[in-house]
Amino acid sequence: MTTTTHFDQLQLAERWGLSPKTLARWRVIGTGPKYIRLPGKVIYL
């Protein structure tokens, strides 16, 4: 059985020791981890 954990932007930034703005910039330029957009939120897979 596979367990999948999802993180919001603040959780992932803290976990990886990054600024949330770095994750946002990576989304704009098309790099970084996979994510999905939900209404009012970004979830990283």
Helices and strands as residue ranges (DSSP letters): E 7-8, H 9-16, H 20-29, E 35-38, E 41-44
